[in-house]
Amino acid sequence: MHFKIVGPVANVESIATGSAIRERKRLWRAYGKDRWRKMKGTADVEFLDGTICHAEIHWYEAHGIGAKEYKIKRILD
């Protein structure tokens, strides 16, 4: 599912940090060894067909590397 985040991400909170992240070793290999966090928040997203909706999104982020691998967990509209 390809999408683009439109506007700011709101209600941002951390879900997991450190060894609680199951994908930590894969993230280290792909992007670098740093302090990774799994985050969640809500934002408006636009799909390839032009449809815009409000959704809960999850992603991984690390200081100095930034946010990676956004995914939609559920549509809120």
Phi, psi and omega in degrees: 000111180264136182207169178229135179280127181249117179087187184281157174267127183248168177053045183284132175211156180274135178263315183211152177221158174059228185289350177288346179275117182294329185269014188302314182293323177294319177297320178300314181293321185281319190238344180123154183275115180205186181272096184274147176227142172263126186241160172219156179189180178241147181199162171278133180236147178244126179273170182301330180279001177096355179290133178245132178213166179267131185217157170271128181239150176238150178200168175251145175212152178219147179297131180087342179253321178099188183275138181223153170058061174293142174214148179272126178265322175198152177273131184264347180278000000 
